[in-house]
Amino acid sequence: MAKKVFVSGCYDMLHSGHVAFFEEAASYGDLYVGLGSDETIFELKGRRTINHNAERLYMVKALRCVKDAWISSGHGIMDFENEVRKLKPDIFFVNSDGFTPAKEKFCRELGIELIVSKRIPEKGLPARSTTSLRQECRIPYRVELCGGWLDQPSVNSICPGSVIVMSIEPTMEFNDKSGMATSSRKKAIELWQVQIPVGNREELARMLFCMENPPGTKAVSGSQDQLGLLLPGLNKLNYDNGFWPTGIDSVTDDETLNYIAGHLYLMQLPQRKKGYDVLGNTNINYTSAKKLADATEQCWKAMKSGDTKNWGTATTACFEAQLEMFPNMLVPEVKEAVDFYRSQAYGWKLTGCGGGGYLVLIADKPIANAIKVVPIYSNN
């Protein structure tokens, strides 16, 4: 009797990469596909699907390698739970960028084998992805590597400090509200459509900051988001009692950026739950803010000198200082992920304000199924 193989995903703009993924999964047994609903995709990606539920389901079910398919009833990146419990598959097949600790835990609890795709395209065809089909938009994302919260006057007025950010290529579509400056990126796309215009990047970042924070805005988006998107390379934004940095230190040499990209890993986490409030139980104080500022300086020196162990130590110190001031950042799913990767990395933190998004891991050795990023090396 053939094994049951389950895969989940969006499968909007169906292309040869999807078909190759299905065929690879079907090589293990009868293939069942759970599609994320239009609502779930909007929650995760912050965009509407090109093809709606019925059309996506029709196309997937029409593929000869698919035994059956349906629209999953749940929400978030674990929207398939109810259907999988009923199906009781032998194998859960995922792409490397769809792997999460939560999925691994879920499979372990149900006795399901988790297999990660090798992404093998059909012979003679390119390795397609939905992201690659959207590559006409060259607006970057940004990853915050240390010091987050110090761009807010509520923190930097107590203790000056820096935030380290890196602009990265849009090689994949990061989830909405994931700490990757997706909201600022959407505003940038509204302003400039597909690419950043020629001009002074800091001034363009000011323009984007003003657009995202019009007069009367209560929760001001920190300028690390806009500057992190628009300034190429690695940047240390130095804050002292204000929303805009008093100075910026930049590193754009290939050697340093290649080193950082080679030791930086991202792991997808579950989406923040509805009603999540990172500012609940806030305890902003000088001691914790100073720890955060000191960790950022240690991190900056370690990254520039190629000291991975100290870089990791500083990254964890940054996270711990953030948690002292904003304890709600540490939700159970984040704690589970940290505990799981603790032995594989020198350091860890969240990409954003917590409750979900992506876990940043600093390591010497490759971390299985993690996401790799490509830095923006120059303005060109």
Secondary structure, DSSP 4 states (H G I P E B T S, - for coil): -PPEEEEEE---S--HHHHHHHHHHHTTSEEEEEEPPHHHHHHHHSS--SS-HHHHHHHHHTSTT-SEEEE-SS-GGGTTHHHHHHH--SEEEE-GGG--HHHHHHHHHHTPEEEE----PPTTS----HHHHTTT----EEEEEE-TTTTSHHHHTTS-EEEEEEEE--SS-PPTTSSS-HHHHHHHHHHHTTSPPSS-HHHHHHHHHHHHS-TT-SSPPPHHHHHHHHS-SEEEEEESSSSS-SEEEEE--HHHHHHHHHHEEEEE-PPPPTT--TTTT----HHHHHHHHHHHHHHHHHHHHT-HHHHHHHHHHHHHHHHHH-GGG--HHHHHHHHHHTTT-SEEEESSSSSSSEEEEE-SSPPTT-B---B--S--
